Amino acid sequence: MVRAARAAAKARAGAGTIELPPGRYEVVMEPAAVVDVLQNLSLYGFNGKACLGMTRWPDGG
């Protein structure tokens, strides 16, 4: 029940959002979001293929 209440609170907090102009913004991420970003970078971004010229991380190869 706690997770559902937290999810509902996040959904309510996201209502009424506004569009921001392009620019640099500070971002605060929850620990689970940081883990997800780092896992994806470790799997797809931080490897020796880029050094060998075999792929670039944004290309997904």
BAPAKOL-508887 format. One record per atom (N, C-alpha, C): residue number from 1; chain; atom name; x, y, z. Coordinates in nm, 2 decimals. Atoms other than C-alpha are relative to their C-alpha. Layout:
<nodes>
(NUM,"A","CA",(X,Y,Z));
...
</nodes>
This chain:
<nodes>
(1,"A","N",(0.08,-0.12,0.00));
(1,"A","CA",(0.00,0.00,0.00));
(1,"A","C",(0.09,0.13,0.00));
(2,"A","N",(-0.09,-0.12,-0.01));
(2,"A","CA",(0.29,0.24,0.07));
(2,"A","C",(0.05,0.04,-0.14));
(3,"A","N",(-0.05,-0.03,0.13));
(3,"A","CA",(0.42,0.21,-0.28));
(3,"A","C",(-0.11,0.06,-0.09));
(4,"A","N",(0.11,-0.06,0.08));
(4,"A","CA",(0.08,0.28,-0.43));
(4,"A","C",(-0.03,0.14,0.04));
(5,"A","N",(0.02,-0.14,-0.05));
(5,"A","CA",(0.04,0.59,-0.21));
(5,"A","C",(0.11,0.09,-0.05));
(6,"A","N",(-0.11,-0.08,0.05));
(6,"A","CA",(0.38,0.71,-0.31));
(6,"A","C",(-0.01,0.02,-0.15));
(7,"A","N",(0.02,-0.02,0.14));
(7,"A","CA",(0.31,0.65,-0.68));
(7,"A","C",(-0.11,0.10,-0.03));
(8,"A","N",(0.11,-0.09,0.02));
(8,"A","CA",(-0.02,0.83,-0.65));
(8,"A","C",(0.04,0.15,0.03));
(9,"A","N",(-0.05,-0.14,-0.04));
(9,"A","CA",(0.15,1.13,-0.48));
(9,"A","C",(0.09,0.05,-0.11));
(10,"A","N",(-0.08,-0.04,0.11));
(10,"A","CA",(0.41,1.14,-0.76));
(10,"A","C",(-0.08,0.04,-0.12));
(11,"A","N",(0.08,-0.03,0.11));
(11,"A","CA",(0.14,1.14,-1.02));
(11,"A","C",(-0.07,0.13,0.02));
(12,"A","N",(0.06,-0.12,-0.03));
(12,"A","CA",(-0.04,1.42,-0.85));
(12,"A","C",(0.10,0.12,-0.01));
(13,"A","N",(-0.10,-0.10,0.01));
(13,"A","CA",(0.28,1.62,-0.82));
(13,"A","C",(0.04,0.04,-0.14));
(14,"A","N",(-0.04,-0.02,0.14));
(14,"A","CA",(0.34,1.58,-1.19));
(14,"A","C",(-0.11,0.07,-0.08));
(15,"A","N",(0.11,-0.07,0.07));
(15,"A","CA",(0.00,1.74,-1.28));
(15,"A","C",(0.03,0.15,-0.01));
(16,"A","N",(-0.01,-0.14,0.01));
(16,"A","CA",(0.00,2.09,-1.41));
(16,"A","C",(0.15,0.04,-0.04));
(17,"A","N",(-0.14,-0.03,0.03));
(17,"A","CA",(0.36,2.08,-1.55));
(17,"A","C",(0.00,0.11,-0.10));
(18,"A","N",(-0.02,-0.10,0.10));
(18,"A","CA",(0.50,2.36,-1.76));
(18,"A","C",(0.12,-0.04,-0.09));
(19,"A","N",(-0.11,0.02,0.09));
(19,"A","CA",(0.73,2.35,-2.06));
(19,"A","C",(0.11,0.10,0.03));
(20,"A","N",(-0.11,-0.09,-0.03));
(20,"A","CA",(1.07,2.49,-1.99));
(20,"A","C",(0.08,0.02,-0.13));
(21,"A","N",(-0.09,-0.02,0.12));
(21,"A","CA",(1.30,2.65,-2.25));
(21,"A","C",(0.12,-0.08,0.01));
(22,"A","N",(-0.12,0.07,0.00));
(22,"A","CA",(1.61,2.47,-2.35));
(22,"A","C",(0.11,0.07,0.09));
(23,"A","N",(-0.11,-0.06,-0.08));
(23,"A","CA",(1.90,2.52,-2.11));
(23,"A","C",(0.05,-0.10,0.10));
(24,"A","N",(-0.06,0.08,-0.10));
(24,"A","CA",(2.10,2.38,-1.82));
(24,"A","C",(-0.08,0.01,0.13));
(25,"A","N",(0.08,0.01,-0.12));
(25,"A","CA",(1.90,2.27,-1.52));
(25,"A","C",(0.06,-0.10,0.10));
(26,"A","N",(-0.04,0.10,-0.10));
(26,"A","CA",(2.00,2.10,-1.19));
(26,"A","C",(-0.11,-0.10,0.01));
(27,"A","N",(0.09,0.11,-0.01));
(27,"A","CA",(1.83,1.77,-1.15));
(27,"A","C",(0.03,-0.08,0.12));
(28,"A","N",(-0.01,0.08,-0.12));
(28,"A","CA",(1.76,1.58,-0.83));
(28,"A","C",(-0.07,-0.14,-0.04));
(29,"A","N",(0.05,0.14,0.03));
(29,"A","CA",(1.72,1.20,-0.89));
(29,"A","C",(-0.01,-0.09,0.12));
(30,"A","N",(0.01,0.10,-0.11));
(30,"A","CA",(1.60,0.93,-0.66));
(30,"A","C",(0.11,-0.10,-0.02));
(31,"A","N",(-0.10,0.10,0.02));
(31,"A","CA",(1.85,0.66,-0.59));
(31,"A","C",(-0.03,-0.11,-0.10));
(32,"A","N",(0.04,0.10,0.10));
(32,"A","CA",(1.66,0.41,-0.80));
(32,"A","C",(0.03,0.05,-0.14));
(33,"A","N",(-0.02,-0.06,0.13));
(33,"A","CA",(1.68,0.65,-1.10));
(33,"A","C",(0.15,0.00,-0.03));
(34,"A","N",(-0.15,0.00,0.02));
(34,"A","CA",(2.06,0.69,-1.05));
(34,"A","C",(0.05,-0.14,-0.03));
(35,"A","N",(-0.04,0.13,0.03));
(35,"A","CA",(2.10,0.32,-1.04));
(35,"A","C",(-0.03,-0.04,-0.15));
(36,"A","N",(0.04,0.03,0.14));
(36,"A","CA",(1.91,0.28,-1.37));
(36,"A","C",(0.09,0.07,-0.10));
(37,"A","N",(-0.09,-0.08,0.09));
(37,"A","CA",(2.12,0.55,-1.54));
(37,"A","C",(0.14,-0.07,-0.01));
(38,"A","N",(-0.14,0.06,-0.01));
(38,"A","CA",(2.45,0.40,-1.42));
(38,"A","C",(0.00,-0.14,-0.06));
(39,"A","N",(0.01,0.13,0.06));
(39,"A","CA",(2.34,0.05,-1.52));
(39,"A","C",(0.00,0.00,-0.15));
(40,"A","N",(0.00,-0.02,0.14));
(40,"A","CA",(2.26,0.16,-1.87));
(40,"A","C",(0.13,0.05,-0.06));
(41,"A","N",(-0.13,-0.05,0.04));
(41,"A","CA",(2.58,0.35,-1.90));
(41,"A","C",(0.11,-0.11,0.00));
(42,"A","N",(-0.10,0.11,-0.01));
(42,"A","CA",(2.78,0.05,-1.78));
(42,"A","C",(-0.02,-0.11,-0.10));
(43,"A","N",(0.02,0.10,0.10));
(43,"A","CA",(2.62,-0.18,-2.02));
(43,"A","C",(0.02,0.05,-0.14));
(44,"A","N",(0.00,-0.05,0.14));
(44,"A","CA",(2.61,0.04,-2.33));
(44,"A","C",(0.10,0.11,-0.02));
(45,"A","N",(-0.08,-0.12,0.02));
(45,"A","CA",(2.84,0.34,-2.27));
(45,"A","C",(0.14,-0.01,0.04));
(46,"A","N",(-0.14,0.01,-0.05));
(46,"A","CA",(3.15,0.24,-2.08));
(46,"A","C",(0.06,-0.13,-0.03));
(47,"A","N",(-0.06,0.13,0.03));
(47,"A","CA",(3.31,-0.03,-2.27));
(47,"A","C",(0.11,0.03,-0.10));
(48,"A","N",(-0.12,-0.01,0.09));
(48,"A","CA",(3.62,-0.09,-2.49));
(48,"A","C",(-0.03,0.02,-0.15));
(49,"A","N",(0.04,-0.01,0.14));
(49,"A","CA",(3.43,-0.09,-2.82));
(49,"A","C",(0.02,0.14,-0.05));
(50,"A","N",(-0.01,-0.14,0.04));
(50,"A","CA",(3.43,0.29,-2.83));
(50,"A","C",(0.15,0.03,-0.03));
(51,"A","N",(-0.14,-0.03,0.02));
(51,"A","CA",(3.81,0.30,-2.79));
(51,"A","C",(0.06,-0.07,-0.12));
(52,"A","N",(-0.04,0.07,0.12));
(52,"A","CA",(3.85,0.05,-3.07));
(52,"A","C",(-0.06,0.06,-0.13));
(53,"A","N",(0.07,-0.06,0.12));
(53,"A","CA",(3.63,0.27,-3.30));
(53,"A","C",(-0.11,-0.09,-0.05));
(54,"A","N",(0.10,0.09,0.05));
(54,"A","CA",(3.38,-0.01,-3.33));
(54,"A","C",(-0.14,0.06,0.02));
(55,"A","N",(0.13,-0.05,-0.03));
(55,"A","CA",(3.09,0.19,-3.19));
(55,"A","C",(0.01,0.13,0.07));
(56,"A","N",(0.02,-0.11,-0.08));
(56,"A","CA",(2.97,0.51,-3.04));
(56,"A","C",(-0.12,-0.02,0.09));
(57,"A","N",(0.11,0.04,-0.09));
(57,"A","CA",(2.75,0.49,-2.73));
(57,"A","C",(-0.14,0.05,-0.05));
(58,"A","N",(0.14,-0.04,0.04));
(58,"A","CA",(2.46,0.71,-2.86));
(58,"A","C",(-0.06,-0.07,-0.12));
(59,"A","N",(0.05,0.07,0.11));
(59,"A","CA",(2.44,0.50,-3.17));
(59,"A","C",(-0.07,-0.14,0.04));
(60,"A","N",(0.06,0.12,-0.05));
(60,"A","CA",(2.34,0.20,-2.96));
(60,"A","C",(0.06,-0.13,-0.05));
(61,"A","N",(-0.06,0.12,0.06));
(61,"A","CA",(2.57,-0.04,-3.13));
(61,"A","C",(0.11,-0.06,0.08));
</nodes>
